[in-house]
Amino acid sequence: MMTRLGIYSLLAGVFVGIFNGISLFTGSKNFWVDLTISKIIGKDTSEAIIGFINAPIIKNSLDYLIFSAPFFIFLLGLGVILLLISLIVKNH
């Protein structure tokens, strides 16, 4: 199951990354350009998630991940992590 989720996440990351690149190349301003997690879940929810954690190192990392990192990079990273977990954990 983790392998499927990892592959689907990688495919979604590639799909979003391709459309992001096409939009940037053509200069059009649409949904794919500057897509981040905070645009998907909303600014208030993003700030609530970051405010829930007290450690400054984790807050800075989450701040970058939620507000600055492009969404396709998040999906690609999630896919790689899920595929690595599926290599370690075997379901019989």
C-alpha positions in Angstrom: 0.0 0.0 0.0 2.8 2.4 0.8 4.4 1.6 -2.5 1.2 2.7 -4.4 0.9 5.8 -2.3 4.5 6.7 -3.0 4.2 6.1 -6.7 0.9 8.1 -6.9 2.5 10.9 -4.9 5.5 11.0 -7.3 3.2 11.0 -10.3 1.1 13.8 -8.9 4.3 15.8 -8.1 5.6 15.4 -11.7 2.2 16.4 -13.0 2.0 19.5 -10.9 5.7 20.3 -11.6 5.1 20.1 -15.4 2.1 22.4 -15.3 4.0 24.8 -13.0 6.9 24.9 -15.4 4.7 25.4 -18.4 2.8 28.2 -16.7 6.1 29.9 -15.7 7.5 29.5 -19.2 4.5 31.0 -20.9 4.2 33.8 -18.3 0.6 33.1 -17.5 -0.6 33.6 -13.9 -2.9 30.7 -13.0 -3.5 28.2 -10.3 -0.3 26.3 -10.8 2.1 29.2 -10.4 3.3 29.7 -6.8 1.2 26.8 -5.5 2.1 26.1 -1.9 0.5 24.2 0.9 -0.7 27.4 2.5 -2.7 28.3 -0.6 -4.4 24.8 -0.5 -5.3 24.7 3.2 -5.6 28.4 3.9 -3.5 31.0 5.7 -5.4 30.7 9.1 -5.0 26.9 9.2 -1.3 27.1 8.2 -0.6 29.6 11.0 -2.5 27.4 13.5 -0.3 24.4 12.5 2.9 26.4 12.9 1.7 28.0 16.2 1.0 24.6 17.7 4.7 23.7 17.8 6.9 25.3 20.4 10.4 24.4 19.1 11.9 27.2 17.1 13.8 24.8 14.7 10.7 22.9 13.8 8.7 26.2 13.5 11.3 27.5 10.9 11.2 24.3 9.0 7.4 24.1 8.9 7.3 27.8 8.0 9.4 27.1 4.9 7.6 23.9 4.0 4.1 25.5 4.3 4.6 29.0 3.0 7.7 28.9 0.7 8.2 25.4 -0.8 6.4 24.7 -4.1 3.7 22.1 -3.8 5.3 19.7 -6.4 8.5 19.5 -4.3 6.4 18.6 -1.3 4.7 15.8 -3.3 8.0 14.5 -4.7 9.5 14.4 -1.2 6.5 12.7 0.2 6.6 10.1 -2.6 10.3 9.4 -2.0 9.7 9.0 1.8 6.8 6.7 1.2 8.8 4.5 -1.2 11.7 4.3 1.3 9.3 3.3 4.0 7.8 0.6 1.7 11.3 -0.8 1.2 11.8 -1.2 5.0 8.3 -2.3 6.0 7.1 -5.5 4.4 3.4 -6.4 4.4 2.8 -10.1 4.1 
